[in-house]
């Protein structure tokens, strides 16, 4: 979303797309890294949270691309002046595979999941689930569904 927003505001080819954005709803997105852990390590934690294994070459490639990611995030903050943002973060730790052992850890903590904009442009909420399950709902009665649905409806109504 950040790259699409930057393109929509910096390129004539994508300008029409930028007019369509009303707001963004994020679940567990590490906008500001993760508590001193860089993006590549957070992506590794996410892969481990779903039981996958992490290839060291992937993490090295992500680390090499960090200056680009940081530049896009910086530009995104500039261009979202008219856009409402809603960020959810996990309220319970995920079980991450560390070697042969599972260990409860935060994938994205609360501070990292919010961009830190003024409250008139950004809302932050806790989903009472781990990173893997925070946007998976079996029904409208699941914990957190109501807030996620009302946030999405509110963004859709924006002009």
N, C-alpha and C positions, 0 to 999 in steps of 0.2 A: 504494500500500500504506500509506503514511503516513497519508493522509486516512482510509482505511478503518479503520485501527487506532484513530485518534483518535475517529472516530464510534462504533466498537464499544465504547469505554470511556467515552464521555461522553454517550451517548444510549440510553435504554431501548429504543428501536425497533431498535437494532442490537446490543444486548448479547449475544444468542445467537451472533452471528457472531464476536465476540471470543473466545468459548470454543473455537472451532474452530482458531484460529491455533496452529500448532506451532512455526513458524519461518519465516524468509524467506531466500530465496536471491537475491542481487542480482548482476547482471553489468554492470559499468561504470556504476553509478549514482553521480552526483556528490552524495553526501550533504552534503558540506561545501563546496559550490562546487567550484572547480577551480583550485588554485594561484593564488589571487588573482583569478581570472576568475569573474564571477558566473554564476548558472544560465542566464540568457538567452543569454549568449555561449557557454556549453557546449552548449546546445541548437542554437545556430547552427552550432557546430563539428560536431555530430553530423549535422546535415542536409548540411553540406558533405562529410562523410566518405563519404556514400552518393551523392555527385555532384549533389546538389540545390543550388538557389540559395536564398538567404535574403532575405526581404522585410524591409526596415527597420521597417515598421509592426508586424510580428510581434515583433521584438526589443524595440521600445518598449513594446508591450502587456505582454510578459513582465516587463520592468523595472518597470512600474507595479504589477504584482501581486506583486513580491518580498516586501513585508512579510507578506502572507498565506502565501506559501511558507515563509518563515523561521519563522513562528508554528507552522505545521503540523509542520515538522521538529522544533522545540523540544518540542512536545506529544508527538510520536511517541517521542522519546527517553524521556520520562517513562513512557509506557504500555507500552514493550517490555521491562519488567523481567523478565517470565517467558518471554520469547520468545528463541530462539536465532537468531542472524543469521550468515549466511555471505556475504561480499562478495568478488567476483572483480574484478580490474582488468586492463587490457590490459598486455601485456609488450612490445609493439612499437608504434611510432607509426603513426598513420593518415595516408594521403595526403589532405590537405584542399585543396579548390579555393579559392584566394585570387586573385580577379580572373581572369586568364587562365592562372594557373600553379598547379600542384599542389605542395604543400609538406608534408613530413612533420612532424606535430605530435601531441602527446598530446591526446586528447579528454577523458579523465578520468584524472588521475594517481593513483598508489597512495594518497597521503595523503587525497585527496578522496573516494575510494571507500569508506573505512571510517568508521564513526561514532565510533570512538575509545572504545568501551565496554571494560569489563574483559574479559580473555581468556576468562573463564568463560562469557561471553555472545556473543562475536563472534569469528569466524575470518576472516582475510583471506588471499587467495591470488592469485597472478599467473597469468593465462592467457597462454601464449606465442603471442599473436596480436594483431592490431589490434582497435580498438573494434568495427568492423563484423563481424568474423569470430569474436569471442571466445565466442559461444554458438551457433555454427553447426557442427555435427558431421556429417560424411558417414557415419561409422560409429563403433562403440565403440572402434576402434583409433586414432582421431584424438587428437592431443596435447591433453591437458586434459580429455578426456571422462571418464576414470576418476575424477578428483577431483570433477568436477561431479556425476557420477552418485552417487558414494558420499556426497557432502554432501547431496544431495537425499534419498537413502534414509535417512540418519541423521536428518534433520529429520522425515521422515514417520513414523519409529518413535517419536518423542518423545511423551510423555504429558503 
